[in-house]
Amino acid sequence: MSMNEQLIKKFNKNLSNNIKLSNYSWFNLGGPAEYLFKPENKAQLIEFLKFNKKDNLKITILGAGSNTLIRDKGIKGVVIKLGSSFSNLKLINKNMIEIGAATLDRKISNFAKDNGIGNLEFLSCIPGSIGGAVIMNSGCYGNDISKVLVSLKAIDINDCIEKEIKREEIEFFYRGNNLSTSLIITSVILKGLPNLKEKIEKKQNEMIERKKISQPSQIKTCGSTFKNLSSEKKAWQIIKETGCDLFKEGDAVISKKHCNFFVNNGKAKSSDIEKLINKVKKKVSEKAGVDLELEIKIIGD
Ligand SMILES: Cc1cc2nc3c(=O)[nH]c(=O)nc-3n(C[C@H](O)[C@H](O)[C@H](O)COP(=O)(O)OP(=O)(O)OC[C@H]3O[C@@H](n4cnc5c(N)ncnc54)[C@H](O)[C@@H]3O)c2cc1C
């Protein structure tokens, strides 16, 4: 029996072969995963990683896919997606919460509100899971993960051991950090500030409303395509000023409401989105002398 067959046999219920990934990205695009592994729990994840060391299939971690464009030919190796057993919330004390890595940010914000913990309102308007939010140092309206993280637990795929990493050990920057790409985050601890439930709810609603006004909703997008520039200028401003906001490539278009949001209008391919990205990058570089840097992650073949 080949290694791959052994792997399938051993992790039968949780490992599938040749799985369409378009449902796993907010663009609703992307070819198949050679293998998709949804671990039952942490012990099984570690067991799988140890077993895979013999086989050494390439590992790709996917969160909620709200910041990831998956290419049309899909992903070779194993895509690991943490499921419901990694989606949980536990109050540690009056302002700290321990959270499974697959938990959606919106759920965290609501749990915090219900427990009188403020300063996590910004998570109510970031789609995605907390694992992805830590990797991206996601944030909005003056707050981000680096300001509320206490520590995280992660399994290193090199030694298959779970370690705890404290906030002080991590260097965060705008939409990123220096964490090793070999880590699979399994849980995090976030810290908020005690506040009244009504006040927290009001702040959440204000933020959600602000987002509704400035950003499109109900569309196939991964949010901001490019990072804002260090020179205070927003990426959308530069895209507009250089006339790129009207660019399109097949069914890949740019949102009229927010021109840093690239959209699959229904029939686009991932390659159309990528072509549109490159077209905008080229024009912005030629006209404004600015090198736009991607905020979204592009993965696959
Ligand atoms: C409509 C819309 C609005 C948005 N608004 C904002 C905003 O205001 N602010 C903002 O910062 N972002 C925003 N985003 C982008 C996106 O929601 C965030 O980047 C989000 O935190 C990504 O989380 P995810 O779980 O979807 O990550 P994914 O897209 O699945 O993955 C992102 C990265 O994290 C890694 N990853 C995911 N989970 C784990 C894990 N457990 N362990 C290790 N690595 C992991 C992946 O490998 C990948 O590199 C928006 C997106 C959309 C669609």
PDBQT file of the ligand as one rigid body, heavy atoms in Angstrom, charges set to zero:
ROOT
HETATM    1  C1  LIG A 401     -15.951  41.863   3.487  1.00  0.00    +0.000 C 
HETATM    2  C2  LIG A 401     -14.603  41.742   4.149  1.00  0.00    +0.000 A 
HETATM    3  C3  LIG A 401     -14.202  42.740   5.044  1.00  0.00    +0.000 A 
HETATM    4  C4  LIG A 401     -12.944  42.649   5.669  1.00  0.00    +0.000 A 
HETATM    5  N1  LIG A 401     -12.578  43.629   6.558  1.00  0.00    +0.000 NA
HETATM    6  C5  LIG A 401     -11.387  43.531   7.195  1.00  0.00    +0.000 A 
HETATM    7  C6  LIG A 401     -10.980  44.528   8.147  1.00  0.00    +0.000 A 
HETATM    8  O1  LIG A 401     -11.693  45.470   8.450  1.00  0.00    +0.000 OA
HETATM    9  N2  LIG A 401      -9.757  44.397   8.725  1.00  0.00    +0.000 N 
HETATM   10  C7  LIG A 401      -8.928  43.360   8.442  1.00  0.00    +0.000 A 
HETATM   11  O2  LIG A 401      -7.836  43.300   9.007  1.00  0.00    +0.000 OA
HETATM   12  N3  LIG A 401      -9.282  42.405   7.549  1.00  0.00    +0.000 NA
HETATM   13  C8  LIG A 401     -10.485  42.463   6.932  1.00  0.00    +0.000 A 
HETATM   14  N4  LIG A 401     -10.852  41.480   6.034  1.00  0.00    +0.000 N 
HETATM   15  C9  LIG A 401      -9.904  40.393   5.708  1.00  0.00    +0.000 C 
HETATM   16  C10 LIG A 401     -10.097  39.091   6.521  1.00  0.00    +0.000 C 
HETATM   17  O3  LIG A 401     -11.390  38.999   7.030  1.00  0.00    +0.000 OA
HETATM   18  C11 LIG A 401      -9.086  38.985   7.668  1.00  0.00    +0.000 C 
HETATM   19  O4  LIG A 401      -7.761  38.988   7.181  1.00  0.00    +0.000 OA
HETATM   20  C12 LIG A 401      -9.320  37.708   8.510  1.00  0.00    +0.000 C 
HETATM   21  O5  LIG A 401      -8.716  37.857   9.763  1.00  0.00    +0.000 OA
HETATM   22  C13 LIG A 401      -8.820  36.443   7.841  1.00  0.00    +0.000 C 
HETATM   23  O6  LIG A 401      -9.224  35.339   8.620  1.00  0.00    +0.000 OA
HETATM   24  P1  LIG A 401      -9.538  33.923   7.936  1.00  0.00    +0.000 P 
HETATM   25  O7  LIG A 401      -9.812  32.941   9.016  1.00  0.00    +0.000 OA
HETATM   26  O8  LIG A 401     -10.606  34.089   6.915  1.00  0.00    +0.000 OA
HETATM   27  O9  LIG A 401      -8.134  33.634   7.268  1.00  0.00    +0.000 OA
HETATM   28  P2  LIG A 401      -7.781  32.895   5.890  1.00  0.00    +0.000 P 
HETATM   29  O10 LIG A 401      -8.095  33.794   4.748  1.00  0.00    +0.000 OA
HETATM   30  O11 LIG A 401      -8.348  31.543   5.848  1.00  0.00    +0.000 OA
HETATM   31  O12 LIG A 401      -6.195  32.787   6.067  1.00  0.00    +0.000 OA
HETATM   32  C14 LIG A 401      -5.389  33.938   6.174  1.00  0.00    +0.000 C 
HETATM   33  C15 LIG A 401      -3.972  33.495   6.572  1.00  0.00    +0.000 C 
HETATM   34  O13 LIG A 401      -3.998  32.971   7.893  1.00  0.00    +0.000 OA
HETATM   35  C16 LIG A 401      -3.467  31.648   7.915  1.00  0.00    +0.000 C 
HETATM   36  N5  LIG A 401      -4.209  30.897   8.946  1.00  0.00    +0.000 N 
HETATM   37  C17 LIG A 401      -5.537  30.828   9.116  1.00  0.00    +0.000 A 
HETATM   38  N6  LIG A 401      -5.838  30.095  10.206  1.00  0.00    +0.000 NA
HETATM   39  C18 LIG A 401      -4.657  29.677  10.737  1.00  0.00    +0.000 A 
HETATM   40  C19 LIG A 401      -4.284  28.878  11.861  1.00  0.00    +0.000 A 
HETATM   41  N7  LIG A 401      -5.180  28.325  12.679  1.00  0.00    +0.000 N 
HETATM   42  N8  LIG A 401      -2.956  28.673  12.089  1.00  0.00    +0.000 NA
HETATM   43  C20 LIG A 401      -2.016  29.203  11.264  1.00  0.00    +0.000 A 
HETATM   44  N9  LIG A 401      -2.309  29.950  10.186  1.00  0.00    +0.000 NA
HETATM   45  C21 LIG A 401      -3.614  30.199   9.923  1.00  0.00    +0.000 A 
HETATM   46  C22 LIG A 401      -3.654  31.120   6.506  1.00  0.00    +0.000 C 
HETATM   47  O14 LIG A 401      -2.705  30.107   6.216  1.00  0.00    +0.000 OA
HETATM   48  C23 LIG A 401      -3.423  32.389   5.690  1.00  0.00    +0.000 C 
HETATM   49  O15 LIG A 401      -2.037  32.607   5.532  1.00  0.00    +0.000 OA
HETATM   50  C24 LIG A 401     -12.093  41.549   5.389  1.00  0.00    +0.000 A 
HETATM   51  C25 LIG A 401     -12.530  40.541   4.509  1.00  0.00    +0.000 A 
HETATM   52  C26 LIG A 401     -13.776  40.629   3.894  1.00  0.00    +0.000 A 
HETATM   53  C27 LIG A 401     -14.229  39.525   2.996  1.00  0.00    +0.000 C 
ENDROOT
TORSDOF 0
